[in-house]
Amino acid sequence: MTWFKRVFWAGLGLGIGLAVWAFWWEPASVRVSPYSLQLEQWPKQCSGLKVAVLADIHVGSPYHGIEQLRHIVTATNAAKPDLILLAGDYVIQGVLGGEFVTPEDAAIELAKLKAKLGTFAVLGNHDWWLDPVRVSNALEQVGITMLEDKSELMQWRDCRFNLVGVSDFWEGPHDLGLALADIDAQVPSVLLTHNPDLFPLIPKTVTLTIAGHTHGGQVYVPFIGRPIVPSDYGETYAVGFIVELGKQLFVSTGLGTSIIPVRFLVPPEVSLLYLN
């Protein structure tokens, strides 16, 4: 075999392997990824609070049907979180190879999530595009608390904190004034929203903002970056723990896919946050 043929077949094999990885192996996987966040203004008595974040589940996207959702719920419960936060986009429209799953069917499985402090949710842009009332009702009817521009005062051991939910930046009112109106200013606040583009508007009095929406770009190319991120800020708020101007944000890579069923070096995950 000539040198050219060796290079050709090696390149072809590598290309096929990468395609299998990106269009099947990685998007079909799921993992629970732990993150230890060192937060400013987070009280000592609140240290160690374990928060599971499930973002962009997109039930019905390829490899993420009801069976995969059951696996995600089982893996989340096995991590024994103190609090579970659902960061929106429970449904899917238009992804290649996907099949629509009703929010009612998805909610039946999400109802099996277990945490000492409960499960709380906001809506994402896909949920608004389908029907925000329908998706909210589906989740509330199985015992999941919706936090659309409202807050709850939480008690964990000797720790008190505000849990704030803000509606989607693209499609919802995202009324920060309403969401923060009833908080206890003497205790720290954790704010849940779908789209991290809200982050520049959030006041410094909020200890931590948690979001999804970006999917981490779904594709990360070493030395190049993330070619497509659905954000006006490019890769700035694409993924992970971000500290900016004295404020703190965590963006989960999420679980499902949107538009194209591909993930490369951005695996689906349940983000397990240890707040310290």
KAPE-V399901 format. One record per residue. RES is the residue in one letter. OMEGA is omega in whole degrees, -180 to 180 (999 if undefined). Layout:
res | omega
RES | OMEGA
RES | OMEGA
//
This chain:
res | omega
M | -179
T | 179
W | -179
F | -179
K | 178
R | 179
V | -180
F | -178
W | 176
A | 179
G | 179
L | 179
G | 179
L | 180
G | 178
I | 180
G | 179
L | 179
A | 178
V | 179
W | -172
A | -175
F | 177
W | -170
W | -177
E | -180
P | 180
A | -177
S | 171
V | 179
R | 173
V | -175
S | -180
P | 176
Y | 174
S | -177
L | 176
Q | -171
L | 170
E | 176
Q | 177
W | -173
P | -180
K | -178
Q | 178
C | -176
S | 179
G | 177
L | -176
K | -175
V | 175
A | -180
V | 176
L | -177
A | 171
D | 180
I | 176
H | -179
V | -176
G | 173
S | -176
P | -179
Y | -178
H | 174
G | -177
I | -180
E | 178
Q | 177
L | 177
R | 178
H | 179
I | 180
V | 179
T | -180
A | 178
T | -180
N | 180
A | 179
A | 178
K | 178
P | 174
D | -175
L | 177
I | 179
L | 179
L | -169
A | 171
G | -176
D | 178
Y | -178
V | -178
I | 171
Q | 167
G | 179
V | -179
L | 178
G | -179
G | 179
E | -175
F | 174
V | -176
T | 176
P | 178
E | 179
D | 178
A | -178
A | 178
I | 180
E | 180
L | 178
A | -178
K | 175
L | -176
K | 175
A | -177
K | -177
L | 177
G | 180
T | -178
F | -172
A | 166
V | 179
L | 174
G | -177
N | 179
H | 178
D | 176
W | -180
W | 177
L | -179
D | -175
P | 180
V | -180
R | -178
V | 178
S | -180
N | -180
A | -179
L | -179
E | -178
Q | 177
V | 173
G | 177
I | -177
T | 176
M | 179
L | 178
E | -179
D | 176
K | -177
S | 175
E | 173
L | -174
M | 177
Q | 177
W | -174
R | 178
D | -175
C | 173
R | 178
F | 176
N | 170
L | -174
V | 175
G | 179
V | -177
S | -170
D | -178
F | 180
W | -167
E | -178
G | 178
P | -171
H | -177
D | -178
L | 180
G | 179
L | -178
A | -175
L | -172
A | -172
D | -176
I | 174
D | -175
A | -178
Q | -178
V | -178
P | -178
S | 171
V | -175
L | 179
L | 174
T | -178
H | -170
N | -178
P | 177
D | 174
L | -169
F | -180
P | -178
L | -174
I | -177
P | -180
K | 178
T | 176
V | -176
T | -177
L | 172
T | 179
I | -177
A | 176
G | 171
H | -172
T | -172
H | -175
G | -176
G | -176
Q | -179
V | 174
Y | 180
V | -179
P | 180
F | 179
I | 179
G | -176
R | -173
P | -177
I | 174
V | -178
P | -177
S | 175
D | -177
Y | 178
G | -178
E | -174
T | -179
Y | -173
A | -171
V | 169
G | -175
F | -175
I | 175
V | -176
E | 176
L | 178
G | 179
K | -174
Q | -176
L | 169
F | 179
V | 179
S | 176
T | 177
G | -170
L | -178
G | 177
T | 179
S | 179
I | 179
I | -177
P | -178
V | 169
R | 179
F | -177
L | 173
V | -173
P | 175
P | -179
E | 160
V | -179
S | -178
L | -174
L | 172
Y | -175
L | -176
N | 999
//
